[in-house]
Amino acid sequence: MSGIKAFSRRRFLRGVGSAGALIRVGLPPLQMMFNSHGTAYAAGAAVPPRFVLWFNGNGIPERYWIPSETGSGYQLTPCLSPLAPFRQDIHVLSGLDNPAARMPGPGNDHHRSMSGLVSGTSFTGRGAGGPSIDQLIASKIGGSSRFRSLQIGVCQESHGESIHRNMSWAGYERALPPELIPHNLFDRIFQSKQPDWRQRKQSVLDAVRDDFADLKRSLGKDDLQRLDDHFASVRDLEKAILALPPEYAKASEPELGGDVKDYPRIAKLQSDLLVHALASGQTQVATYMLTKCQSLVRLPWLGYTTLRHHDYTHTSADSPRGQRILRDICRWHAEEFAYFIAKLKSIPEGDGTLLDHCCLAYIHEHAEANAHKNNGLVAILAGHKRLIKGAHSKTTGTMGELYLTLASGVLGADLDKFPTANRTLEGLVSSAPV
């Protein structure tokens, strides 16, 4: 038993890379790490919950996004159609309020809505007026992992002010910028300090070959297969990043005509890297910023290059054609979220999957985009076995009350308070034992 306990706490394979630096490759959840029922680690510790706050900017076209029906019998709308395979893994919410966005102060509706959305505080003129919800949760549950939290982004859109570009805030006007470059995120997770990607001669897996050989002797057939699959996914990530055009390795100001990088390609790499970090226990809290607040991204993969996303929300946006364009943009957002869910669900962990131990919350700074509407907001909850799923609910609660509900009812991160919150919300968390 003592050998099993020691192994259950081991999270990394280690080796020395070509640059002489220590390389870490995190282990996936292995059967040998858990008790016979898969309900806790063999050493007795509970399987930790994870929290991911997922965001994209500019709101939604409500008629194509919000279901007409409530309860389990709701019909998936065109914007939500990519989530059809995961209908029983999600809970769609509408009617949420962001009262902090309507408090007087500097900035436009995007500034004020974004600050209120993530921190429950007014925009200061330079940033959020307090810590964001992910950082409050990380202060409760993130201390035992290698990264207290991770901040990940996709679309560069180097424009606007700090509140446009950041969704994580350590405190008053203290932004935690997202990592936008897959090369850099990979190196951070694997602690790689090898030369420029185009000059790399070996995989990070080569550096841990000896440690892997030692580990294999203690693994059963199923765990060996899991580890082989895990290593194959790491190698696939390296190859995919190496295949990116050279200009994708750095952040740059978009050209005057707009940024036309292949962001769906980058989004999937960033999602894969985040899944690796979550599966290997390197973090329990993350934010994922698919597009910026007041997003100015162009969308050539959808055939929309005449304008940028934010421009489309205010250019004949209420016309039938304008609404169809916004529908297609928001459906792409949902496709990327569905990809992330699928990856989490594909990884066994204990008596379930990694998704069963992750609480995902997908949010926007506005409801109807053209009107900059900051009440009647929507959200999607997904994953964790404590969540009630497979339904659409209309609520009169605030975003802050949603966060308090998730923190206390799902994540075990009891927060004393959160701005704009006076209660927790009913009908989102199961009271049944898990």
PyMOL commands that set and color helices and strands:
alter all, ss='L'
color gray80, all
select helices_A, chain A and resi 2-8+31-33+62-65+78-89+99-102+109-119+133-141+162-165+182-190+197-199+204-207+209-216+221-242+246-249+263-279+300-302+309-313+320-345+355-357+399-409
alter helices_A, ss='H'
color red, helices_A
select strands_A, chain A and resi 12-16+22-26+50-55+90-96+150-153+169-171+174-175+285-289+348-349+352-353+358-363+377-383+391-394
alter strands_A, ss='S'
color yellow, strands_A
deselect
rebuild
show_as cartoon
